[in-house]
Amino acid sequence: MNQGETLRTETADRVRSIVFSRPQEYNTITPALRDELRTALDEAEADPGVSVVLLAAEGPAFCAGYGLDWSTVAQTREQDWDPTVDEFFISQYVDVFTRLWYGRKPTVAAVQGWCIGGGTDMVLCADLVIAADDARFGYPPARVWGVPTTGMWVYRLGVERAKRYLLTGDEIPAREAAAMGMILETVPAERLREHAQDLATRMARLPLNQLVLHKRLCNHPVEQMGLGTGRLLGTLFDGIARHTPEGHRFVTEAMESGFRQAVRERDEPFGDYGSRPGLR
């Protein structure tokens, strides 16, 4: 087992588990997580003893999106916004998330609790997503200060359902996500890791060359449908959304009242996410 600042890795039965390990911070996305995830995925890709990658997390949330503590502060430090510089910066995260999609080896994600905002940018790039039956997905930054960067929503949900959830930012209970085809399936929370590990191990019994061929066969038509273009637009539009008048007001509120309060005020009219009592 290898333990880093934000995650640990372990291997069993040709399955490399990458486990986010900052439960008290809801495994939010930080520059350190980006860098450690890149390294972990690259090492799994290069290891001939690994056939499948399993992405999991400790604690009550798989990933509560980007850490607003550092990302809102970063925006306040900008002198003049340059969209090309912004696109380069965000692409460093997108490039890591899309390794789950473009890597040769199949990737399985086991999701519990919240998987929202940038967490969905990441997890929807996995080949298969399994969730605890009480997990919840969503993109609340659709309401202000964000656009999905990896472009996977349409391909996971279809055009109309993607619009339904991105035009409201509403949360999606895991069972509904499975029924719509956004994720593969749900299982009881206490069985999540075991079930995901069993599936990954079952896949790893195939020769690696067969896994590589079938993953590419399934992914290639999606690429031909324009995934790369959607990802570029998502990355650029995300920067625009963070620099609208509403986006700047959100950052100002986060600096004056704290980012948790800014999130609560954003979600209060909808009665979900951070506005709900007892949730961050």
HUUR-V949396 format. One record per helix or strand of 3 or more residues. SS is the DSSP state (@ for helix, = for strand). FROM is the first residue (numbers start at 1). LEN is the number of residues. If there is no record, write none. Layout:
ss=SS from=FROM len=LEN
ss=SS from=FROM len=LEN
This chain:
ss== from=7 len=6
ss== from=15 len=6
ss=@ from=23 len=3
ss=@ from=31 len=16
ss== from=52 len=6
ss== from=61 len=3
ss=@ from=68 len=9
ss=@ from=83 len=15
ss=@ from=99 len=4
ss== from=106 len=6
ss== from=113 len=4
ss=@ from=118 len=6
ss== from=128 len=5
ss== from=136 len=3
ss=@ from=140 len=3
ss=@ from=153 len=5
ss=@ from=159 len=8
ss=@ from=174 len=7
ss== from=185 len=3
ss=@ from=189 len=16
ss=@ from=208 len=17
ss=@ from=227 len=16
ss=@ from=245 len=13
ss=@ from=259 len=12
ss=@ from=273 len=3
